[in-house]
Amino acid sequence: MAYRSVFDAGEITSEFDKAGISSHFIPCIWKWVARNPSCEWSDIPSLPSAAYSLLNSKFKPLTSTLHSRVDSSDQVTTKLLIKLQNEAFVEAVIMTYDTRLGKYCGKPRPGGPRSTLCVSSQVGCKMGCKFCATGSMGFKSHLSSGEIVEQLVHASHISSVRNVVFMGMGEPLNNYTAVVEAIRVMTRSPFQLSLKRITVSTVGVTHAISKLHNDLPGVNLAVSLHAPVQDIRCQIMPAARAFPLERLMDTLQVYQKNSKQKIFIEYIMLNGVNDEDQHAHQLGKLLETFDVVVNLIPFNPIGSISHFRSSSDIKVSTFQKVLRGTYNIRTTVRKQMGQDISGACGQLVVNLPNKRSSVNAELLTDIEDIHL
């Protein structure tokens, strides 16, 4: 029999209710397990006797194990290879930033090193984006909410996680129920992350975007746009055929009207494909009525499965200047992190790793800490 993760909130709440056990004990169990992932149920003090019996018969403290970790040469990125109960693997990435390198109102920010965790929501992905290694795996399975939360548990024993981004393996909004439940757990004890520090990325699953604000008011939305016109989107993102650009932009307009939040736009820079001046102007006109932050992402190599090349630094800079100068759109360039361990954007695909380590780490500033 397959045991459920104790972090599957819906399952454990339902089972406790059926057994007549107060759900008030659940956060206490989560806190104990988060601190002691290898614990036995009998180690947790002061639970009703019926709770011990139920936990032993249907749940495991963690259904996944940390198979391996690989550190980047600059020591600011750590990729976790996590083995699931069904023998499948997913990857999560810890990225370390330094808030002191950013500015707020022209002054240095207080604080110090902190970490952002990039989590996976599926094994593989059915979106098939041609610049993304995960897409080459095809779709294998959805993760349960507990399996998503367990990535945070594993990461928290390596670094203090302040932000979570759903930008790992899979399309989060194609696993909508589990992702929403996982985020709700992350905002409760013992994790207590703010919704403002959680970002959900999507290729543009419009029907799910329409529900997101009501289900998770305050969560950040990032849209993998990657092209300013429909035909280019379809060339590099086959799933775009199911979510036409015009419909996507209409959905985002309603979302922003209801949420009153800025939207993050992700735009991968592909040499000769979507990085010319005309594309920058097309993107500017597409977004000029929105409150957005555009994040230009250098393409990261993914071996022989893609023949794209990254845009030159000059092209990226020119593209950014058009969006900023002509259209007054806040635009940043994503700092490349974890490329040497295939942990950078678009590079997540299950491989057994070789460990790397180094010294002389240089901490980076996070996009959230840049005053534009």
KAGI-V316606 format. One record per residue. PSI is psi in whole degrees, 0 to 359 (NA if undefined). D_CENTER is the distance of its C-alpha to the mean C-alpha in whole Angstrom. Layout:
psi->PSI d_center->D_CENTER
psi->PSI d_center->D_CENTER
This chain:
psi->135 d_center->31
psi->125 d_center->27
psi->153 d_center->26
psi->152 d_center->23
psi->140 d_center->20
psi->343 d_center->22
psi->2 d_center->18
psi->91 d_center->19
psi->316 d_center->20
psi->319 d_center->22
psi->311 d_center->24
psi->325 d_center->25
psi->316 d_center->26
psi->316 d_center->28
psi->321 d_center->29
psi->318 d_center->30
psi->315 d_center->32
psi->328 d_center->34
psi->359 d_center->35
psi->26 d_center->36
psi->134 d_center->34
psi->135 d_center->33
psi->351 d_center->29
psi->341 d_center->29
psi->343 d_center->29
psi->312 d_center->26
psi->328 d_center->24
psi->320 d_center->27
psi->315 d_center->26
psi->317 d_center->22
psi->318 d_center->23
psi->315 d_center->25
psi->320 d_center->23
psi->325 d_center->20
psi->332 d_center->23
psi->73 d_center->25
psi->335 d_center->23
psi->16 d_center->26
psi->162 d_center->28
psi->155 d_center->30
psi->327 d_center->31
psi->345 d_center->34
psi->337 d_center->33
psi->122 d_center->31
psi->156 d_center->34
psi->31 d_center->36
psi->154 d_center->34
psi->148 d_center->37
psi->325 d_center->38
psi->331 d_center->37
psi->318 d_center->33
psi->316 d_center->34
psi->316 d_center->35
psi->315 d_center->33
psi->317 d_center->30
psi->328 d_center->32
psi->336 d_center->32
psi->346 d_center->29
psi->156 d_center->26
psi->147 d_center->25
psi->311 d_center->23
psi->133 d_center->21
psi->350 d_center->21
psi->162 d_center->19
psi->150 d_center->20
psi->104 d_center->18
psi->317 d_center->20
psi->162 d_center->20
psi->145 d_center->18
psi->130 d_center->18
psi->138 d_center->19
psi->162 d_center->19
psi->332 d_center->22
psi->359 d_center->21
psi->22 d_center->20
psi->357 d_center->17
psi->134 d_center->15
psi->125 d_center->15
psi->129 d_center->13
psi->129 d_center->14
psi->115 d_center->15
psi->127 d_center->15
psi->126 d_center->18
psi->170 d_center->18
psi->331 d_center->22
psi->14 d_center->22
psi->358 d_center->22
psi->166 d_center->19
psi->147 d_center->17
psi->164 d_center->13
psi->146 d_center->11
psi->154 d_center->9
psi->130 d_center->9
psi->126 d_center->11
psi->127 d_center->11
psi->130 d_center->15
psi->168 d_center->16
psi->112 d_center->19
psi->336 d_center->20
psi->344 d_center->23
psi->348 d_center->23
psi->170 d_center->22
psi->149 d_center->24
psi->122 d_center->25
psi->37 d_center->28
psi->359 d_center->29
psi->149 d_center->29
psi->142 d_center->27
psi->149 d_center->24
psi->175 d_center->25
psi->215 d_center->23
psi->205 d_center->22
psi->141 d_center->19
psi->168 d_center->16
psi->145 d_center->13
psi->134 d_center->9
psi->126 d_center->7
psi->116 d_center->4
psi->157 d_center->5
psi->151 d_center->7
psi->347 d_center->8
psi->160 d_center->11
psi->112 d_center->14
psi->193 d_center->14
psi->141 d_center->14
psi->0 d_center->17
psi->330 d_center->16
psi->27 d_center->17
psi->131 d_center->16
psi->349 d_center->19
psi->6 d_center->17
psi->129 d_center->14
psi->324 d_center->15
psi->323 d_center->13
psi->333 d_center->15
psi->343 d_center->19
psi->338 d_center->18
psi->178 d_center->19
psi->130 d_center->17
psi->304 d_center->18
psi->160 d_center->17
psi->150 d_center->15
psi->147 d_center->14
psi->165 d_center->15
psi->322 d_center->14
psi->321 d_center->16
psi->329 d_center->14
psi->313 d_center->10
psi->325 d_center->12
psi->334 d_center->14
psi->321 d_center->11
psi->322 d_center->11
psi->311 d_center->15
psi->315 d_center->15
psi->325 d_center->13
psi->341 d_center->15
psi->359 d_center->19
psi->322 d_center->18
psi->155 d_center->17
psi->111 d_center->16
psi->125 d_center->13
psi->326 d_center->13
psi->149 d_center->9
psi->132 d_center->6
psi->131 d_center->3
psi->76 d_center->2
psi->17 d_center->3
psi->216 d_center->5
psi->134 d_center->8
psi->164 d_center->9
psi->107 d_center->10
psi->320 d_center->8
psi->354 d_center->11
psi->351 d_center->14
psi->50 d_center->13
psi->309 d_center->14
psi->315 d_center->16
psi->321 d_center->14
psi->315 d_center->11
psi->316 d_center->13
psi->319 d_center->15
psi->317 d_center->12
psi->320 d_center->11
psi->323 d_center->15
psi->318 d_center->16
psi->334 d_center->13
psi->355 d_center->15
psi->173 d_center->18
psi->139 d_center->20
psi->359 d_center->20
psi->312 d_center->16
psi->44 d_center->17
psi->146 d_center->14
psi->142 d_center->15
psi->332 d_center->13
psi->346 d_center->14
psi->17 d_center->11
psi->132 d_center->8
psi->131 d_center->6
psi->125 d_center->6
psi->143 d_center->6
psi->152 d_center->10
psi->349 d_center->13
psi->42 d_center->15
psi->95 d_center->16
psi->318 d_center->18
psi->330 d_center->20
psi->324 d_center->16
psi->322 d_center->16
psi->334 d_center->19
psi->342 d_center->18
psi->315 d_center->15
psi->320 d_center->17
psi->323 d_center->20
psi->327 d_center->18
psi->67 d_center->15
psi->124 d_center->17
psi->341 d_center->16
psi->149 d_center->12
psi->142 d_center->11
psi->129 d_center->11
psi->134 d_center->10
psi->124 d_center->12
psi->89 d_center->12
psi->300 d_center->16
psi->353 d_center->17
psi->149 d_center->21
psi->353 d_center->23
psi->156 d_center->25
psi->319 d_center->25
psi->322 d_center->27
psi->320 d_center->24
psi->315 d_center->21
psi->326 d_center->23
psi->319 d_center->24
psi->345 d_center->21
psi->87 d_center->19
psi->328 d_center->21
psi->343 d_center->19
psi->340 d_center->20
psi->329 d_center->23
psi->343 d_center->22
psi->75 d_center->21
psi->146 d_center->23
psi->318 d_center->23
psi->316 d_center->25
psi->321 d_center->24
psi->314 d_center->20
psi->324 d_center->22
psi->319 d_center->24
psi->318 d_center->21
psi->326 d_center->19
psi->316 d_center->23
psi->318 d_center->23
psi->314 d_center->20
psi->324 d_center->20
psi->321 d_center->24
psi->321 d_center->23
psi->334 d_center->20
psi->27 d_center->22
psi->150 d_center->18
psi->155 d_center->17
psi->136 d_center->15
psi->130 d_center->13
psi->121 d_center->14
psi->133 d_center->12
psi->105 d_center->16
psi->136 d_center->16
psi->110 d_center->20
psi->120 d_center->22
psi->123 d_center->25
psi->3 d_center->28
psi->309 d_center->25
psi->21 d_center->24
psi->14 d_center->25
psi->167 d_center->28
psi->319 d_center->30
psi->325 d_center->30
psi->323 d_center->27
psi->317 d_center->26
psi->321 d_center->28
psi->318 d_center->27
psi->318 d_center->24
psi->315 d_center->25
psi->326 d_center->28
psi->325 d_center->25
psi->356 d_center->23
psi->341 d_center->26
psi->0 d_center->26
psi->158 d_center->23
psi->99 d_center->21
psi->162 d_center->18
psi->121 d_center->17
psi->129 d_center->17
psi->108 d_center->15
psi->127 d_center->17
psi->116 d_center->15
psi->135 d_center->18
psi->132 d_center->18
psi->131 d_center->17
psi->142 d_center->20
psi->37 d_center->19
psi->210 d_center->23
psi->355 d_center->25
psi->353 d_center->23
psi->143 d_center->22
psi->15 d_center->25
psi->155 d_center->23
psi->149 d_center->24
psi->146 d_center->22
psi->152 d_center->24
psi->159 d_center->26
psi->324 d_center->26
psi->317 d_center->28
psi->318 d_center->27
psi->315 d_center->24
psi->318 d_center->26
psi->316 d_center->28
psi->314 d_center->25
psi->319 d_center->24
psi->323 d_center->27
psi->312 d_center->28
psi->319 d_center->25
psi->309 d_center->26
psi->316 d_center->30
psi->324 d_center->31
psi->359 d_center->28
psi->41 d_center->27
psi->127 d_center->23
psi->123 d_center->21
psi->128 d_center->20
psi->163 d_center->18
psi->124 d_center->18
psi->130 d_center->15
psi->131 d_center->16
psi->127 d_center->16
psi->137 d_center->15
psi->14 d_center->15
psi->326 d_center->17
psi->347 d_center->20
psi->18 d_center->18
psi->42 d_center->16
psi->8 d_center->12
psi->174 d_center->12
psi->127 d_center->10
psi->358 d_center->12
psi->359 d_center->13
psi->116 d_center->12
psi->142 d_center->15
psi->117 d_center->16
psi->147 d_center->19
psi->129 d_center->21
psi->163 d_center->21
psi->131 d_center->24
psi->142 d_center->23
psi->148 d_center->24
psi->161 d_center->24
psi->177 d_center->26
psi->186 d_center->27
psi->48 d_center->27
psi->142 d_center->24
psi->117 d_center->23
psi->147 d_center->20
psi->161 d_center->18
psi->140 d_center->18
psi->154 d_center->15
psi->326 d_center->14
psi->343 d_center->15
psi->6 d_center->18
psi->128 d_center->20
psi->115 d_center->22
psi->NA d_center->23
